[in-house]
Amino acid sequence: MENPMQEKVLVVRTSDIERLCNGKIGVVEVPYKEFEKVLETGFFVERAKAEYDESIRQIIPYIVLKDGDEYIFFKRTSNQTEKRLHNLITLGVGGHLNTEDSNEPKECLQKGLWRELKEEVDVELLSMEYVGLINDMENPVSRVHIGVLYIAHVNYKGVVEKENFIELRAKDLSNYIGEMEGWARLVAYYLELTQR
C-alpha cells in the first residue's frame, strides 16, 4: 500500500466550519443543506500537509451502527498501528476521504462513506440518517478534522478486521464513556441526551 500521508484527502476551510458550528463544540446539529454548501467548496490536499494545517479541516464520515435497539461499537486492540488509540473504544466507523473515492467533493463523501463501511464491517444496511457535525477543538489532531455523523440502522453480521477490534453491544452507552476515545465520547454524550 502507498504511504497514506501521500494520499490527497478531502478538506474544507476551517473558517466555513466555524461559521456552521457557530462556536459550538461536540455534536452540532448543522442542517445537511448548509453543510452541503460548504462541502461543495471542498478541495484535495496531500494528507501530510493537511495533518498540520489548522486553516483546513479533513472531512471524516463517522457512522454509528445500530442493530435494533442496540449500538454496535468496538474496542481497539494493541494490533493497531496508532498506539495512542490502543484499548480505547470507538463508537463509529469511518476514515479519510481521498481522490480515489472521487474528485468531486459531494460524490467523494458518498462513495467514501460506503467504502469505509464495507472495509470495516459486514452489515446489511436498512437506513442511514445524517445527524450533524462532530466539532472537537481539544487537541492538534482534532483541530484538523471534522466529523460528519451518521446513524446507520443495520443487520449486523461482524467486524472485518477481527484482529484490530473487539465487538461490543449495548442499549445504553453510559457505562462505556470512560473508556472511549475523543469523538466517541462526544457522540455518546449526545446520543445519551437525545435518544432517551
C-alpha positions in Angstrom: 0.0 0.0 0.0 1.2 3.5 -0.8 2.1 5.8 2.1 -1.2 7.2 3.4 0.5 10.5 4.1 0.9 11.0 0.3 -2.8 10.5 -0.5 -4.8 13.6 -1.3 -7.6 14.0 1.2 -10.8 16.0 1.1 -10.7 19.2 3.1 -12.8 22.3 3.7 -11.8 25.7 5.1 -11.8 25.9 8.9 -13.5 29.3 8.7 -16.5 27.7 6.9 -16.8 25.1 9.6 -16.5 27.7 12.4 -19.4 29.6 10.7 -21.5 26.5 10.5 -20.8 25.4 14.1 -21.2 29.0 15.5 -18.9 28.4 18.5 -20.5 25.1 19.5 -18.3 22.1 20.4 -19.2 18.4 20.3 -22.0 17.1 18.1 -23.5 20.2 16.3 -26.8 19.8 14.5 -26.0 21.6 11.3 -28.7 21.1 8.7 -27.4 18.9 5.8 -28.2 21.6 3.2 -25.9 24.1 5.0 -23.2 21.5 5.3 -23.6 20.5 1.7 -22.9 24.1 0.5 -19.6 24.1 2.4 -18.8 20.5 1.2 -19.2 21.7 -2.4 -16.3 24.2 -1.8 -14.1 21.3 -0.7 -10.8 20.5 -2.3 -8.0 18.0 -2.0 -4.7 18.4 -0.2 -1.8 16.0 0.5 -2.6 14.4 3.9 1.0 15.1 5.2 0.2 18.8 4.8 -3.5 18.6 6.0 -2.5 16.9 9.3 -0.7 20.1 10.4 -2.6 22.9 8.7 -5.3 24.3 11.1 -6.7 26.6 8.3 -8.3 23.5 6.8 -10.3 20.5 8.2 -10.2 17.0 6.8 -13.7 15.5 6.4 -14.2 12.2 8.1 -17.5 10.3 7.9 -18.3 8.8 11.3 -21.0 6.1 11.2 -22.6 4.8 14.4 -24.2 1.4 13.9 -27.5 0.4 15.5 -28.9 -3.1 15.2 -32.5 -2.9 16.5 -32.2 -1.0 19.8 -28.5 -1.9 20.4 -25.5 0.1 19.5 -22.6 -1.9 17.9 -19.2 -0.5 18.8 -15.6 -1.6 19.1 -12.6 -1.7 21.4 -9.4 -1.2 19.6 -6.7 -3.9 20.2 -3.0 -3.3 20.5 -2.5 -4.7 17.0 -3.4 -1.3 15.6 -0.7 1.0 14.3 -1.8 4.1 16.2 -0.5 3.4 19.8 -2.5 6.4 21.3 -5.7 4.6 20.5 -4.8 1.1 21.8 -7.6 -0.4 24.1 -9.8 2.6 23.7 -13.4 2.3 22.5 -14.6 3.8 19.2 -18.2 4.3 18.6 -18.2 5.0 14.8 -16.7 3.6 11.7 -15.2 5.9 9.1 -12.0 7.4 7.9 -10.3 9.8 5.4 -11.8 10.5 2.0 -9.5 10.7 -0.9 -9.3 11.3 -4.7 -9.7 7.5 -5.3 -13.3 7.9 -4.0 -14.0 10.8 -6.4 -12.5 14.2 -7.4 -15.9 15.8 -6.8 -16.4 16.6 -3.1 -20.1 15.6 -2.7 -19.6 12.3 -4.6 -16.4 11.7 -2.7 -18.3 11.8 0.6 -21.0 9.5 -0.6 -18.6 6.9 -2.1 -16.1 7.2 0.7 -18.8 6.6 3.3 -19.8 3.3 1.6 -16.1 2.3 1.1 -15.3 2.9 4.8 -18.5 1.0 5.9 -17.6 -2.1 3.7 -13.9 -2.0 4.7 -14.7 -2.1 8.5 -17.9 -4.1 9.0 -20.1 -6.7 7.4 -23.7 -5.3 7.6 -26.9 -5.2 5.7 -27.8 -1.5 5.7 -31.5 -0.8 6.4 -31.3 3.0 6.6 -28.8 5.8 7.3 -29.5 9.2 8.6 -27.3 12.3 8.8 -27.2 13.8 12.3 -24.7 16.7 12.2 -21.0 17.6 12.6 -18.5 16.5 15.2 -16.5 19.6 16.1 -13.8 18.9 18.6 -11.1 21.6 19.3 -9.4 19.7 22.2 -6.1 18.8 20.6 -4.0 19.4 17.5 -5.3 16.2 15.8 -9.0 17.0 16.3 -8.5 20.6 15.2 -7.6 19.5 11.7 -10.5 17.1 11.3 -14.3 17.5 11.2 -16.6 14.5 11.7 -19.8 14.0 9.7 -22.0 12.0 12.0 -24.5 9.4 10.6 -26.6 6.7 12.4 -26.8 3.5 10.3 -29.6 1.1 11.1 -28.3 -2.3 10.2 -28.5 -6.1 10.4 -25.0 -6.6 11.8 -23.0 -9.6 10.7 -19.5 -8.9 12.0 -16.4 -6.9 12.0 -14.0 -7.2 9.0 -10.6 -6.6 10.9 -11.1 -9.1 13.7 -7.5 -8.7 14.8 -7.9 -4.9 15.3 -11.3 -4.7 17.0 -13.3 -6.4 19.8 -17.1 -6.1 19.2 -19.3 -4.6 21.9 -23.1 -4.3 22.0 -25.3 -2.2 24.4 -28.6 -0.4 24.5 -27.0 2.2 26.9 -23.6 3.7 26.3 -23.1 5.4 29.6 -21.1 2.6 31.2 -18.5 2.8 28.4 -17.9 6.5 28.1 -14.9 6.5 30.4 -13.1 4.1 28.0 -13.9 6.0 24.8 -11.6 8.0 22.6 -12.4 11.7 22.0 -15.1 11.7 19.2 -16.7 8.5 20.6 -17.2 10.3 24.0 -18.7 13.4 22.4 -21.1 11.3 20.3 -22.0 9.0 23.2 -22.9 12.1 25.4 -25.0 13.4 22.6 -26.8 10.1 22.0 -27.5 9.6 25.7 -29.1 13.1 25.8 -31.1 12.9 22.6 -32.1 9.2 22.3 -34.0 8.8 25.6 
